[in-house]
Amino acid sequence: MLLEKVTTTPLEFEKAIWEMERSLEDLKARVKDDSADRKAEVASLEKKLAEARHSLYASLTAWQRVQIARHPQRPYTLDFLERLAPGFLELGGDRAFGNDPAMVAGLATLAGRRVAFIGQQKGRNLKENLWRNFGCPHPEGYRKALRVMRLAATFGLPIVAFIDTPGAYPGVGAEERHIGQAIAQNLVEMSRLPVPIVAAVLGEGGSGGALGIGVADRILMLENAYYSVISPEGCAAILWESRSHAPQAAEALRLTAQDLHGMGLIDGIVPEPEGGSHRDWDAAARLLEEALRRVLDELSSRNVEELVRERYEKFRRYGVWAEGKDLLSIS
C-alpha cells in the first residue's frame, strides 16, 4: 500500500528536531512580507535545523538505528517495488499448502533487467498486519520463495531479495508445517543456484527468518537497517532478564550496517535520506536502485561456476572464534 504523502511520526530521540521543524513551518506560515528581517529569521532557523539534524543523524546509536528501522512510516518491500519495478508480476502459492501474504514473490524489471524477486512484506495497519502476519513468514512463504527462485534458475534470471522481517513465524502451525526445514532447504538451494543473487536488508533483518532468503552473492543493507541473530529485546531478556536493557544489547550485538560492513559480513551500505527512508520514499528508492544497478552490472559478467563457488566460500567464512581475554565482556 502506498501513501500519497508520508506523514512522519517523530521517534523519542527526534522530538527536539521535530519541534524545530514545526517552529520553522509556523514561522514561514506567518511571514506575509518579503522584508530582509523576516528572510534572515527564516534563514537562521533553517541553518540551525540543518546543523542539529546533521549532528543527530551522524552519531546515531545502535538502538536508535533499530528504532528507525522499525519506524511505522518506513517504506516496505512493495513500496520500493512500486517505485523500482511498477510492472511487478506477483506469483502466489507454494504448490503444497497455500499462499503466505508475509512473503511476496514474482517477476519484475528492476534496475533495467528482468529479475525474479522475493521479499518479506509488513502491513500498514492492524488489519493488514494481521493478514501479512506482521512480516513474519510461515513455511509456505519460504517454499513460495524457493519456487520462484527455481523458476529464475530455469530461465537464467538474476534473483533480488528484499529482507524486512522480525523473524520467521514461531507459532505452532509453523512448527507443524516444518518452518525449520523450509528455511534450511532455502539455505541449501540458494547456495548453489546458477544465477546471480542480490539481497538487500530494508529494515529489520531478524534471525533465520531473514537468512532464509539471504544467501546471496552480494548483501546490501540500508543505512539504518539492522541484521541480527536475535532482537535486542530478546537478547536483553535472556542476558539481563529485562527488556529494558535492549539499548545495551543492541550495542553488544553489533547489528548495524556499519558494524556488519566493518566485519565483512555484508558487502555494501545503501545511504538513506537524512533522518531515514521514511522521510522521503522516492529518494530512498532512487538510492537503492542505484546500488542494485551497480551490483547487478558487476555480477552479470561473472562466470556461473565461479559465482556459485565464491558464494559458498563466502558463507563458509562467516564466524570468528574468540577465546579468553578476547571474549566480549557483558556486564
N, C-alpha and C positions, 0 to 999 in steps of 0.2 A: 504494500500500500504506500502511495506517495502522498506527501503533503505539499500543497501549493506553496506554502510559506512555513518555514521551520521556526517555531516559537521556542526560544531557548529557555530552559529552566536552569537557574544557577545552582551549582553544587556549593556545599558549605564553604569551601575554601575560596570560592569565586565571588562571594557576596559583596566584598568591597569593590571589586571590579564592576560588578553588576550595578551597584549604586552609582558609581561614576558614570556608567553608560546611560543610566536613567537621567542623571543630572544633566548630561550633555544634550540628550534628546529634549528635555524640558527647556533648556536654555535656547536651543535652536528654534523651538516652537514659539518662544516668547519674543524672539528677535523680529521686530517689524520694520526695522530700518537698516540701512547699509552703512551706518556710522562706523568709523575706524575703531572706536572704543568697543562696540559690540563684536566686531570681527576679531579684535585682539583677544577679547574674553573667550570667545569660542575656540580660537586657535590655541590659547594657553591651556584650556581644559583638554582639548584633543591631544596635545603634546603630553600632558600628564597621564592621560589614559593610556596612550601608546607605550609610554615608559613603564607604567605599572603592569600592563599586560605582558610586556616582554620580560620584565623581572620575574613575574609569577610563573609563566609557562616555560621559561628557560631553566627553572630549577625545581621542577615537579618531583615529588617523592614517588616511590613505587605505589603506595596506597592511593595517592591522588590520580595516578595514571589508571589504576584499576577502576576508580570511580568514573573517570572519563570513558573508559572502555564500556562501562555499563550504563552510560547516560541514556535516559529513555528516548531522547530525540536523535540518538546516533543513527546514521544510515545503516540499514541491514542489507543482507545479500540482494534481495530483489530491488531495493532502492538503487544499489550500484548497477545492477544489471539493466534497469530501466534506462540508465544513462550511458552505459557502455555497450550494451547489446540489445537495443529495442526490439529486435526480431527474435528474441529468445523463444525457442520452442520447447516447452516443458514436457517431459515424459513421466508417466506415473506408474506406480506399482512395482513390486519385486517379483511378480510371477509366481509367488508362493503363498503369501498371506494377505497383503493389502498394500495400500498407499500410505506413506508416512508424510504428513504435511511439514514436519520439522526438518525434512531433507528435500531440497529441490534438485532436480537433475534434468538435463536435456541437451539440446544442440543450440549453438549460438555463433554469431560472427563477432569476435571480440578482438580489439586491437588490430583490425584488418585481416584477421584469419578465421577460418572455420574451426571451431573447437567443440569438444564435449565439455559440458560444465556440470559441476556438482557443488552444492553448498548448503549450509545449515541456515534456517530461517526462523527468526523470532516473530512474535506478534506485537502490535502497537497498543492494544488494549486488552482487558481481561478476557473478553470473548475470543479474540483472535489468538491470544496466548494459550488459552485452553485448547484451541484447535491445533495450534502449532506446538503444543506441549512445551512452551517456553524455550523453544530451540533445542530441546533435548531429544535426539532421535531414538527411535525404537530399532530393534534388529532389522525390521523390514526397510527402514530408511537406509541403513548401510548396505543392505542387499540390493536396493534400488540403485544406489550409487555405483555399486560394483557392476550391475547390469549395464549401465550407461558407459562405464569405463571399458568394459569388454567390447561394447559396440565401437568405442573410439579406437581400440586396438585393431578391430576388424577393418576399419576404413582409414586407418593411419592418421587419425585426428589427434592433435595435442589435447591434453586434459588440463583444465583450470579448476582449482578447488578453492572455494571461499569458506574459511573456517570462522565460525562465530557461535560458540555453544558453551554453556556452563559445564557440559559433560553429557555423555550418553545417559539415557533414562535408566535409573537404577531400580525400577519397580518390579513387582512380582511377575507381571505379564512379560516384561522384557527378559527376565531371567528364564521364564518358561519357554520363551522363543529363542533362547540362546544368544544373548547380546554379546557375551564374551567371544563366542565362536564367530559371530558375524564380523566383529571388529578384527579378530585375528585373521580371518580369511581375507579381508581387505588389505591388511598389512602384507601378507604373503604375496597376493597377486599384484598389488601396486609396486612391490619391489622388483617385479620382472616384466611389467607391461612394456612392449616395444615401441612406445611413443613418449614424447616429452611430457613431463608433468610439472606444473607450477602450482604451488599452494600459497595463499595469502591469508594471514590472520587479520580479520577486520576489526574484531573487538575482543571477545573472550575466547581463549583457547584452552578449554578445560579438559585435561587428562586424556584418557584413551578415546573419549568422545571426539576430541579434536584430532588426535593422531590417526583415527580410523579413516580419515580422508586426507591425511597429511604426509604420506610417504611420497616425497616429490624430489625432482632434480634440483629445484630451487624453491626455497621457502622465504617468503617475504612477510613482513609484519608492518602494519600501520604504526605510526609513531607512538600512539597512545594505547595500543593493544597490549594484551598480556597472554602468555603461553606457559602453562604450569601443570605439574602432575596432580596438584590439589589446589583448591581455592584458598585464599588467605584465611577465611573464616574456618574452613575445615582444618587447616594446619594449626591454627590457634587453639581450636577446641581440643585437638589431640595433645599438643605440646604444653599448653598453658591451662587447659581445661576451661577456657573462657574465650568467646569470640571477640571480646573487647581488645584482644591482643592482635587483631587482624592487621593493623598497620605495621607492627613489628614483624609479623610473619611474612608480609609482602616483601619487606626488605630482605629477610633471610632467604626467601625462595628464589630471589634473583630472576623474577618472571617478566621483567620489562623487555621491550625490543632492544633497548640499549645494552642491557646485561647479556642477553642471549646472543646478540651480534658480536659482542666482545669475546664471548666464549666459543664462537664459531659454530653455534647451534642453528643459526638462521643465516641466510645469505644476503639479506638486504632490508633496510628500513625505508618505508614509504612515508615521506613527510605529510603532515596534515595541515589544514588551515590553522592559523594561530588560535589556540583555545580548544581545538578538537574538531573532528569531522562534522559533529552535529551543528556547528556554526555555519557551515557552507557546504551543502551536499554536492553541488555542482563542482566546486573547486576540488573537493576531496576525490570525486570521481575522475577528474582530469589528471590528478597526481597519480592515482592508482593505474589509470590507463597507460600513462607514460612509462611507469615501471614495468607493467605487464608486456607492453610492446617491446621494450628493451630486452627483457629476459626471453621472450618467445623468439625474437630475432636471433639471439645467441644460440638457443637450443635447437632451432630448426636446421642449423647447418651441421649438427653433430651426428656422428656415426651411431646407429642404433645400438650395436653391440657394446660400444664404448660407453654410451649413455647409461645403459642398464647396469653395466659393471660398476661404474662410478657411483650410481645411485645406491647400489647395495653396499659398497665400501663406505659411503658417506654415513649411513646409519649404523654400520658396524663400529665406527669410530666414536659414536656417542658414549658418553660416560667416562668419568675420571675417578680413579681411586684416590682416597685421601686417608692417611693414617696418622695416628698420634697427634703431634702438635699442629698438623695441617688441617685437622678436622674443624669444621665451622663450630664456633662456640656459641651456644644459645643459652641465654640466661633470662 
